[in-house]
Amino acid sequence: MSEGWWVLIGVVVGALASGLVSLFLQNRSFAHERDMHTLQNQSEANVKEVLLDMLNHRTHVRRSFGAISKRIGGYSDDEIRRLLHEVNAKKAGTNEGEWWYLAEREDEYIAKR
C-alpha cells in the first residue's frame, strides 16, 4: 500500500473515533441534564400527587382551599392554585368559600350539590 492510503485510513479512523467520543459525551450530558431536571421538579411532582390523592378521595368529591393549603407547606396560595390547575382541578366558588374538585369528577360534584 502506498503512503496515501495509510493517510486516508488514518483520517477515517480518527473521524470515527472522534464521532464516537462526541456521541458518548453528548449522551452523558443529556442523562445528567435529565437527572437534574427530575430532581428540580420532584417537589412539585410530590405536591401534585398529594393533590390528586385528596381530590380523588372516594367520599369527598370537593375540598376547601383551606384544607388543601394546610396539607401543602412551603408553597404560596398562588403556587398551590397553579398546581391545582396543572392536575386539572376546577374551582367552585360558593358562599362557603373557595372549593376545588377534579374536572373528571364533575358529574359527581354536580350530583352532590
C-alpha positions in Angstrom: 0.0 0.0 0.0 1.1 3.4 -0.7 1.6 6.2 1.8 -1.6 8.0 0.6 -3.8 5.0 1.5 -2.4 4.9 5.0 -3.1 8.6 5.4 -6.7 8.1 4.2 -7.2 5.1 6.6 -5.8 7.3 9.5 -8.2 10.1 8.7 -11.2 7.8 8.6 -10.3 6.0 11.8 -9.7 9.4 13.5 -13.0 10.8 12.3 -14.9 7.7 13.5 -13.2 7.7 16.9 -13.9 11.4 17.3 -17.6 10.9 16.4 -17.9 8.0 18.9 -16.3 10.0 21.7 -18.6 13.0 20.9 -21.7 10.7 20.9 -20.7 9.2 24.3 -20.1 12.6 25.9 -23.4 14.0 24.5 -25.3 11.0 25.9 -23.8 11.5 29.3 -24.5 15.2 29.2 -28.2 14.5 28.3 -28.5 12.0 31.1 -27.1 14.5 33.6 -29.5 17.2 32.4 -32.4 14.8 32.6 -31.5 13.8 36.2 -31.1 17.4 37.3 -34.5 18.3 35.8 -36.1 15.4 37.6 -34.5 16.5 40.9 -35.6 20.1 40.5 -39.2 19.1 39.7 -39.5 16.3 42.2 -41.0 18.6 44.9 -43.8 19.8 42.6 -44.5 16.2 41.4 -44.9 15.1 45.1 -47.3 18.0 45.7 -49.3 17.1 42.6 -49.6 13.5 43.9 -50.9 14.8 47.2 -53.4 17.0 45.4 -54.6 14.1 43.3 -54.9 11.8 46.4 -57.0 14.5 48.2 -59.3 15.2 45.2 -59.7 11.6 44.3 -61.0 10.6 47.7 -64.0 8.3 47.4 -66.3 10.2 49.8 -65.0 13.8 49.4 -65.6 15.0 45.8 -64.5 18.5 46.6 -62.1 20.1 49.1 -61.9 23.6 50.5 -58.8 25.6 49.6 -58.1 25.9 53.3 -57.9 22.1 53.7 -55.7 21.8 50.7 -53.3 24.5 51.7 -52.9 23.0 55.2 -51.7 19.8 53.7 -49.2 21.5 51.4 -46.5 23.5 53.1 -43.8 25.7 51.5 -45.9 27.0 48.7 -47.8 30.2 48.4 -51.5 30.2 47.7 -51.0 31.2 44.1 -48.5 28.4 43.5 -51.0 25.9 45.0 -53.7 27.2 42.7 -51.3 26.8 39.7 -50.6 23.2 40.7 -54.3 22.6 41.1 -54.8 23.8 37.5 -52.0 21.5 36.4 -53.7 18.4 37.9 -56.9 19.5 36.0 -58.9 20.7 39.0 -61.7 23.2 38.8 -62.6 26.0 41.2 -66.1 26.1 42.6 -66.6 29.4 44.4 -69.5 29.2 46.8 -70.8 31.3 49.7 -68.8 28.9 51.9 -65.5 29.9 50.3 -63.2 28.5 47.7 -63.7 24.8 46.8 -61.8 22.6 44.3 -62.7 19.4 42.5 -61.3 17.4 39.7 -62.8 18.0 36.3 -63.1 14.3 35.7 -65.4 14.1 38.8 -67.6 17.0 37.7 -70.7 14.7 37.4 -70.2 13.5 41.0 -69.8 17.1 42.1 -73.0 18.3 40.4 -75.0 15.3 41.7 -73.9 16.1 45.3 -74.9 19.8 45.1 
